[in-house]
Amino acid sequence: MKFKAEIDVMPLDALLDPQGKAVSNSMKNIGLPEIDGVRIGRHIRLFVEADNQASAEAKVETACKKMLANQIMESFSFSVTEA
């Protein structure tokens, strides 16, 4: 079976996010001072072949832990659906 995974990788809340801070600071320049606390991460979409959803989720989690996210500085979350 083929599954689609949608993965979000974000910097840990305890760490500084310079890109997010720059965007937050720029919001007042474009007339949106009420927007604050921007955090910028990555969104990854991939397809995986697996026998069932649990197996697909395990493979996606392994990919996240081993390659897609640096767990020292980032957290990740994902959803897996049948493609």
N, C-alpha and C positions, 0 to 999 in steps of 0.2 A: 504494500500500500504506500501511497505517497502522501506526505504531510507537509503543511506549511507552518513554519515557525516565525513569529514576530518577536524580536528581542529588543529590549531597551537596556542600554548600558548608561549609567549615570555616575558622576563623581560622588564619592561618599559625602554625606552632609557635613562631616567634621573637617573636610578639606576645603581649602580655598578653590574657587572656580573663577579664574581671572577672566575667561571669556564671558561667563554669565554675569560677572560684576560689571564688565564693560557695557554689556547690553542693558543691564539694569540702570546704570548711570546715564545711558543715552536716551532712555525712555522720556525723561523730562524735557530733553531737547526736541522731541517730536510731539510734545503736548500730551504725554501720558504719564504724569508724575505718580499716579496711583498704582502703577505697575512696578513691583519691586521683587527682589529675591529670585531673580532669574537664574536657573541652573541649566547648563547646556550639556547634552550627552549625545549618544548615537542611537540610531534605530537601524536594526539589521533584519532583513528578511531572507530566509533560506528555505530550501526544500530538502526533505530527508525521506529516504526509503526505509521503511520499517515494517515489521509484522503487525504491530498494533500501536495504539497511541502511547501506552506506557513506555514501550521501547523507544519510540520517537522522542518522547520527553527526556528519557535518560540520555540519548545521544546528543540532544541539544544542550542539556545541562553539562555534559562532558565537554562539548565544544566551547561553551561559555567559560568554564573553569580553566581549560587548558590553553585557549587561544583568544577568544573574543573579548574577555574582560580581564583587567588586571585587578585581582581581588584585594590587593593592598590599597588601591586607590579608588576602585569602582565597585558599584553593586550592579546586579543585573536582575531582570525579571523577563519572563517570556510566556507566550501562549502558543499552543500547538493545536492546529485544526486539520481535518482531512482536506487534502487539496483536490 
